[in-house]
Amino acid sequence: MEQKSWHRLGAEELQKMFGVHPGSGLSGEDAAQRLKEKGHNELSEGKAISPLTLLLNQFKDFMVLVLMGATLISGLLGEYLDAITIVAIIILNGVLGFVQEFRAERSLRALKQLSAPAAKVLRDGRVEHIPAKMLVPGDIVLLESGDRIPADVRWLQCSALYAEESALTGESLPVSKHSEVIHTEEIPLGDQKNIGFMGTMVTRGTGRAIVVRTGMDTEMGKIADLILNTESQETPLQHRLEQLGKILIYVSLGLTIVVVIAGILHGQPAAAMFLAGVSLAVAAIPEGLPAIVTIALALGVQRMIKRKAIVRKLPSVETLGCASVICSDKTGTLTQNKMTVTRLWNAGRILEVTGEGYAPSGHVLEKGKPIDLKNDQNLRRMLQIGALCNNAEIIETFPGEMRAKRKGKEKGSEADKDVASQPVWELKGDPTEGALVALSAKMGLTAQSLGVTYARETEFPFDSERKLMSVVVSHPGGRMICTKGAPDVLLNNCTYMLWEGAVVPCTPTLRQKVLEANEAMASGALRVLGMAYRDMRSGEVAGSDKEAESQLVFAGLAGMIDPPRREVRDAISLTRRAGIKTVMITGDHGTTAEAIAHQLGILQRGGTVLTGSQLTRMDDDALDKVSDNVYVYARVSPEHKLRIVKSLQRHGHVVAMTGDGVNDAPAIKAADIGISMGITGTDVTKEASALILGDDNFSTIVAAIEEGRNIYENIRKFIRYLLASNVGEILTMFFAMMLGLPLPLVPIQILWVNLVTDGLPAMALGVDQAEKDLMEHKPRGAKENIFARRLGWKIISRGLLIGLCTLAAFWMTLRIDPSSPVQLIRAQSVAFATLVMAQLIHVFDCRSSRSVFHRNPLQNKYLVLAVLSSVLLMLVVMYLPVLQPIFKTVPLSFREWCLVLVMAGIPTFLMGAGSVWGGKKNRSRNGGRTMIKSTKISA
C-alpha cells in the first residue's frame, strides 16, 4: 500500500485505496487489523545498548590498553604512585566517554516527544480521542489551530489552514495548506501543500485529512532512521592521538631493547640493564598524555561556557578548530527568525523602516529623515490597515526579572536589576501579521490606542485561493473595510488609490507604478503585502468577502523579510580570513536565500546556488564535482543536507554543521562537529550535536574556532615538550651504552623525571595563551599528521641536543676520576640536574612555533609556577639527606651548577638563535626581491 507520491492522488482515489468513507472513518475491526499489520504509530529507537556495554567499550581503546600495560610495569617496579595515577587517568577517561555516549543515545527519545500524544479521529462514524500511537493508515483525523499533526496525512478538506513546518523543512513562515491534487512527480517537502507531516503544528484554520503514513514510514521517521544509521565521526584529535600512541610504543620499545642489549654487550649487569630498560620504556610512553589532553579540553570548555558555547563532547572543541567548512541553516541561525518590515511603498514614495524584531523601537524614514505621522495621513491610514486587519499579538515579557526572582536577586546590584528589567517582545500568531503589528507600534499605533477608536465587527479570513483577508471595523465616524493580501490580486479589486493626501482614480499608469514597486521589492527577496480600505456607506451590509473586497482604495505596499543577525556578517568575514568557507543550507526559496547570502557576504564571486530539485537529479559523483563551488543550497530536504555534508567530507573538508530544526539532526550527527542552537533548537538537534550555542549567535562559532585552534596548538606544544624530553632521556642512555660508558641515569631518576619534570610543565602548556596570528592561518588539513609543520624535526633536533648535552655534562664530570664509585654518583647527579634543567628551559621554547625569543616567557603564569615547582622538587631530592640514598644524588658545587646551566641552555638557545638568524636572512632576501621588483616597475 506504500505510495510515495501521495500528493498526486485525489480524495476519491485515496478513499478507495484505503477502503474508508470520509464521513464515518474506519471501523474498529479494520483499525485493529491494520494496527497489527503496520505496528504502532511511533518512532523506533533502534537496538538499545546497555549502560554496562557502553562503559566497557570505553576501555577497548588502544591507548587505554597501553596505559594498562604501563600500570602493570609500574606496579612490578614498586612505583605504586605511578600505578595509582595511571589507573585514575584510565577511569577518568572511561567515565567521560561513557557519559558523552549515554547522552547521545537520548536523541531519538527527544525525537519521539515531537509526536502528538493524542489524536481526534473518526471511527465507526463517531469522533474519538485516541493515543496517536494507535493511528493506522486510512484513519480520518480532524485537526484545528494548535494541534500537532500526529502522522503524515493527505488533506481532504482545508479551511484557511496553515502549518508551521520550520523544524522539518526550514521554511521560516507557516505554510498554507490545501486539498487539491499536485501533479508534479518530484517535489520538495516544502512545496507539498496538500500533505501534513508528523510533528508539525497547525497554526491557523481547520482541516480533515486521511492518514497515509505512520511511524517510521513518515518523514519524521525517515529522519529517525537517518539518525539511527548515521555513524558519529571519529574526531581528528582522537585519530591522531591513536596514531601517536602506536608510533610512540613501537619506537620507544625498539630503542629501549637496543639500549638494554648494547649495555649488556658493553659489560653492564643484565639485571640492572633490564630494570633501566623497563624504566626507559615507562618514561618513553607519555601515559600522562590522555590526562593532559582531557584537562586542556576541559579548561577550554570552561572558557567556551563564558563565551556562550556549551560543549557536549570534549574533543569537539579541537575539531571545530580545524573546520574548513561551516554549513549553516538560515532561519534562526543566520537570521533572526522574526519577520520584519524593512521597506514601504506609499503614495509613490519608497520608505525605509528601521528597528529589529518585534520591539516597538524604530522609525519610518523618507530620504533618511523620520516621518511625523501627524502630518502624513497617507502613511497613517496604511499603518492602521496593517494593524486592524490582523490577528497577531506582540507580548512584552521580562524573562530576566523572572530568573532574577528565582535566584533571589531582588536585592541584587543595579547591574542585576538592569539585566532583569530588559523586556523581550514575543509574537503570538502569524509572523507576517506580527511584522505589521510591530511596524504600526513603531509609529505609535498600538492595539490599545487603536482599540479606543476602532472595534471589529466581521472578519473574512485569509485563504490560499483568493489570497486576501478583510475585516469590517466601526469607528465614531462610521464603518470601514480593511483588506490586505497579495498585491497583484488586491490591485484588481481596487478602483481608487491614495495619492499625495487625496483619493484618486486607480489609472493604468498608477497600477503600473504599484506593480513595478512590487517587483522591485520581490526581487530583493522581500515578502510583499498590499493594503487597501473602503469607507462603507450608511446601512451597507457586507455579507460576503466578494461584497466587502470591491471598489477598494489602494493604500500601499509593505515589504518584509526575516533579517540577518547584525553580528553575523562580521563573523563570516572573520571565518573567511581564517580560511573557512561558510555554506548556507536552507529549506527556504532560492531567491530569498540568495539575497540573504549576498547581504551576509556568503556568496562569493563565481559561487553558485543549488536548489533541492537540482540536487535530487544529481548523483553523488555529480554533486562532488560542484560542491566546492556551491555557497547556497535552497529548498533542500533532510536527505539533501546529509548528502551535502558527506560530499564535502569526501573532498577532505572538516565540516561543521549548524542548525536548530529536527530536519538538521541527521546532518548534524554526520558532520565532523554538529552545532545546535540553545534557544530555538529542538531537543532532538541538541542531543545529536556536539556543541550548543547558548545565545543562538553565529559569531559564537568564531570564538569556538579560535578556542579550538588554540587547544590543538597547545596539545602540539606539550606533545613537542614531552617527546623531545623523552627522546633526550632515551638518547642519553643509548649514546652512553654505545660509547661503553656507565649508566648516566639510574632507573629511579628516570621515573622521577617522567613523573615530576614532564607532568607539571606539560599541563601548564595545555592552558597557554594563543599566539597573535592564530586566526590568520588556513585550517590544517583533515589528514594532517600530528608531527606536521616541522614538529617532528623540532622534537628530534631538541631531543638529540638534550641527550648530547646531558651526556657531555656526565662525561666531563666522570672523567675527573672514572674509576671512583663516588665520582660516578656525582656525575649521575650532574646528568640528572642537566636533563631536568634542559627540559625546563626547553618548555619555554615550546610556547612558540618559531623560537623562545618570540614570546614573553613570563606571560603564562601557570608555566612559570610549574617550572619553579619542578626546580624546587629537584633541589629537594638532591639536597635533602633522607632522599639522597633513594635517588642516588649528591649536592653539587657552584662550578658543577655552572656546567649544568650552560649545558642545559645550549639546546634551546642554540636552536633559538638559529631560528632568529634564519628569519632575518629570509626577510633580507624577500626585501631584496621587493626592491628589484620596485626598480623594474619604476623603470
Secondary structure, 3 states (H helix, E strand, C coil): CCCCCHHHCCHHHHHHHHCCECCCEECHHHHHHHHHHHCCCCCCCCCCCCHHHHHHHCCCCHHHHHHHHHHHHHHHCCCHHHHHHHHHHHHHHHHHHHHHHHHHCCHHHHHHCCCCCEEEEEECCEEEEEEHHHCCCCCEEEEECCCECCCEEEEEEEEEEEEECHHHHCCCCCEECCCCCCCCCCCCHHHCCCEECCCCEEEEEEEEEEEEECHHHCHHHHHHHHHHHCCCCCCHHHHHHHHHHHHHHHHHHHHHHHHHHHHHHCCCCHHHHHHHHHHHHHHHCCCCHHHHHHHHHHHHHHHHHHCCEEECCCHHHHHHHCCCEEEEEHHHHHECCCCEEEEEEECCEEEEECCCCCCCCCCEEECCEECCHHHCHHHHHHHHHHHHCCCCEEEEECHHHHHHHHCCCCCCCHHHHHHHCCCEEEEECCHHHHHHHHHHHHCCCCHHHHHHHCEEEEEECCCCCCCEEEEEEEECCEEEEEEEECHHHHHHCEEEEEECCEEEECCHHHHHHHHHHHHHHHHCCCEEEEEEEEECCCCCCCCCHHHHCCCEEEEEEEEEECCECCCHHHHHHHHHHCCCEEEEECCCCHHHHHHHHHHHCCCCCCCEEEEHHHHHCCCHHHHHHHHHHEEEEECCCHHHHHHHHHHHHHCCCCEEEEECCHHHHHHHHHCCEEEEECCCCCHHHHHHCCEEECCCCHHHHHHHHHHHHHHHHHHHHHHHHHHHHHHHHHHHHHHHHHCCCCCCCCHHHHHHHHHHHCHHHHHHHCCCCCCCCHHHCCCCCCCCCCCCCCHHHHHHHHHHHHHHHHHHHHHHHHCCCCCCHHHHHHHHHHHHHHHHHHHHHHHHHCCCCCCHHHCCCCCCHHHHHHHHHHHHHHHHHHHCCCCHHHHCCCCCCHHHHHHHHHHHHHHHHHHHHHHHHHHHHHHHHHHHHHHHHHHHHHC
